[in-house]
Amino acid sequence: MQKNSKIKGHELLLSFFGLIGQVDASYASWASSLSRLIGENVSKQAICQRMNAKWVVLMKLLVANALEKFITNHRTTKLFGLFNNIFIQDSTTISLPDILRGIFPGNVSKGKQKALAKINAVINLTSGVCCHFGITGFTTNEQSLSDSILGIAKAGDLVIRDLGYFALEVFEKMRVKNIYYISRLRYGVQLFKDDVPIDMLKLLNKKQQVDVMVSCGAQRAIANKVGCH
């Protein structure tokens, strides 16, 4: 018996969450998961018909709600009071069925291209809001997305990102806009103090922690080196 017109929202969600992490997940496997959950046969066509704009909005709201609760429970009030907003930008990749490699091109393994989606997100730790959530193919690297933060962060805000987003020209633009940032230092980038090259490793050999105003690279971007061990 088909139960295509009587699928309840919470049943659809529960069966969907059961597929998370499965590389070979499909409408057929989703329909099978839902059929086991409700005890009646559901076709993959019934699942496909429900994949519309409303479903996308629902999933975004669920992700945003989960992030907001997580951030609220882990918020450090003393740190948050120093800046107008604190943004964390990061990305992750998820494997998709190979049929989607034309939309989400991934790496090539054993002569066969895989389908990989890259999720790039910007989260405001101060408000708990996910202010950007973008999905691209695996070939879109973090450095090409580095300047996207300029349309989000403003003067007095702090941006925290990993080494993948390292771009001297973007750091300079952030400095001009009075946006603070924390980033790991890319290997090979020279640091200067008063136009004199400095060796951070030598400084760290003498002290447990170094906090010094420096400029780095040809763009003369300003950076703070803190918390080194």
C-alpha positions in Angstrom: 0.0 0.0 0.0 1.3 3.5 -0.9 1.2 6.2 1.8 2.3 8.9 -0.5 -0.3 11.5 0.5 -0.2 10.8 4.3 3.5 11.2 5.1 3.8 13.4 8.2 6.5 16.0 8.5 8.2 14.6 11.6 8.3 11.1 10.0 10.0 12.6 6.9 12.6 14.4 9.1 13.3 11.4 11.3 13.9 9.1 8.3 16.1 11.8 6.7 18.3 12.2 9.7 18.8 8.4 9.6 20.6 8.8 6.3 23.2 11.4 7.4 26.7 10.1 6.8 25.7 7.6 4.1 27.7 8.2 1.0 25.3 6.2 -1.2 22.1 7.9 0.2 19.3 8.3 -2.4 15.6 8.8 -2.7 15.3 5.0 -2.8 17.2 4.5 0.4 15.3 7.4 2.0 12.0 5.8 1.0 13.1 2.5 2.4 14.1 4.2 5.7 10.7 5.9 5.9 8.9 2.7 5.0 10.6 0.9 7.9 9.8 3.8 10.3 6.0 4.0 9.6 5.5 0.3 8.7 4.0 1.0 5.3 5.4 1.2 1.8 6.5 4.6 0.5 7.8 5.2 -3.0 10.9 7.2 -3.9 8.6 9.4 -6.1 6.7 10.4 -3.0 9.9 11.6 -1.4 11.0 13.5 -4.5 7.7 15.3 -4.7 8.3 16.8 -1.2 11.7 18.2 -2.1 10.7 21.7 -2.8 11.4 25.3 -1.7 9.5 24.8 1.6 11.7 21.8 2.5 14.8 23.9 1.9 13.5 26.6 4.1 12.7 24.1 6.8 16.1 22.6 6.8 17.8 26.0 7.0 15.7 26.9 10.0 16.5 23.6 11.7 20.3 24.1 11.1 20.1 27.8 12.3 18.1 26.7 15.4 20.6 24.0 16.3 23.6 26.4 15.8 21.9 29.1 17.9 21.4 26.7 20.8 24.9 25.3 20.6 26.4 28.8 20.6 24.3 30.1 23.4 25.3 27.2 25.6 29.0 27.7 24.9 29.2 31.5 24.9 32.0 33.2 26.9 30.5 36.5 28.0 33.9 38.2 29.0 35.3 37.7 25.5 32.1 38.7 23.7 32.0 42.1 25.5 35.2 43.3 23.8 33.8 43.3 20.3 30.6 44.4 18.6 30.3 41.0 16.9 32.4 37.9 16.7 32.3 35.9 13.5 33.6 32.5 12.8 34.0 31.4 9.2 34.8 27.8 8.2 34.0 25.2 5.7 33.5 21.4 5.5 32.9 18.9 2.7 30.3 16.1 2.4 30.3 13.2 0.0 27.4 13.0 -2.4 26.2 10.3 -4.9 28.4 10.3 -8.0 25.4 11.3 -10.2 25.8 14.8 -8.7 29.4 15.3 -9.8 28.3 17.6 -12.7 26.8 20.0 -10.1 29.2 19.4 -7.2 32.6 18.3 -8.8 35.0 16.7 -6.4 38.4 15.1 -6.5 39.4 12.3 -8.9 40.0 8.9 -7.3 41.2 5.9 -9.4 40.4 7.8 -12.6 36.8 8.6 -11.5 35.6 11.9 -10.5 33.6 12.0 -7.2 30.8 14.3 -6.1 31.7 16.5 -3.1 29.9 19.5 -1.8 31.6 22.2 0.2 29.6 24.0 2.9 31.0 27.5 3.7 29.4 29.1 6.8 29.8 32.3 8.7 28.4 32.2 12.3 27.9 35.2 14.5 28.9 34.0 18.0 27.5 37.1 19.6 23.9 36.7 18.4 24.0 33.0 17.6 22.9 33.6 14.0 24.3 31.8 11.0 24.5 34.8 8.7 25.9 33.0 5.7 25.5 29.4 4.5 26.7 28.6 1.0 27.1 25.3 -0.8 29.5 24.9 -3.7 31.6 22.2 -5.3 34.7 20.8 -3.7 37.0 22.7 -6.2 36.0 26.1 -4.7 38.8 26.7 -2.1 38.6 28.8 1.0 41.0 31.5 -0.3 38.7 32.3 -3.1 36.0 32.9 -0.5 38.2 35.0 1.8 36.8 38.4 0.8 33.2 37.3 1.3 33.6 38.3 5.0 33.9 42.0 3.9 30.2 42.2 3.2 29.4 40.9 6.6 31.9 42.2 9.3 32.0 45.9 10.2 34.3 48.1 12.3 34.7 46.8 15.8 33.9 43.2 14.9 36.3 40.2 15.3 36.7 37.6 12.6 38.2 34.2 13.4 39.2 31.9 10.5 41.7 29.2 9.8 44.7 29.2 7.4 42.6 28.3 4.3 41.2 31.9 4.2 44.6 33.5 4.5 44.9 36.4 2.0 47.1 39.4 2.7 45.0 41.7 0.5 41.9 40.9 2.5 43.7 41.4 5.8 44.6 44.9 4.6 41.0 45.7 3.7 39.9 44.5 7.1 42.5 46.6 8.8 41.4 49.7 6.9 37.8 49.0 8.0 38.9 48.6 11.6 37.9 44.9 11.6 39.9 42.7 14.0 40.9 39.2 12.9 42.6 36.1 14.2 44.4 33.9 11.7 47.2 31.4 11.7 50.3 32.6 10.0 51.1 31.0 6.6 54.5 29.5 6.2 56.9 31.7 4.3 55.2 35.0 5.1 57.8 37.4 6.5 57.0 39.4 9.6 58.3 42.9 10.2 58.6 45.2 13.2 59.5 48.8 12.4 60.4 47.7 8.9 63.0 45.2 10.3 62.4 41.5 9.6 61.8 39.5 12.8 62.1 35.8 13.6 59.1 34.7 15.6 60.6 31.4 16.6 63.6 33.2 18.2 61.2 35.3 20.2 59.3 32.3 21.3 62.4 30.6 22.5 62.9 33.4 25.0 59.3 33.8 26.1 56.3 31.5 26.6 54.0 34.1 25.0 54.6 36.9 22.5 52.2 39.7 21.9 53.6 42.3 19.4 52.3 44.5 16.7 53.8 43.5 13.4 53.3 43.9 9.7 53.5 41.0 7.3 54.2 40.4 3.6 54.2 42.8 0.8 50.8 44.2 1.6 51.9 45.4 5.0 48.9 44.0 6.8 48.7 44.4 10.5 48.6 41.3 12.7 48.9 40.4 16.4 50.8 37.3 17.4 49.3 36.0 20.7 49.1 32.8 22.7 52.1 31.0 21.2 53.6 28.0 23.1 
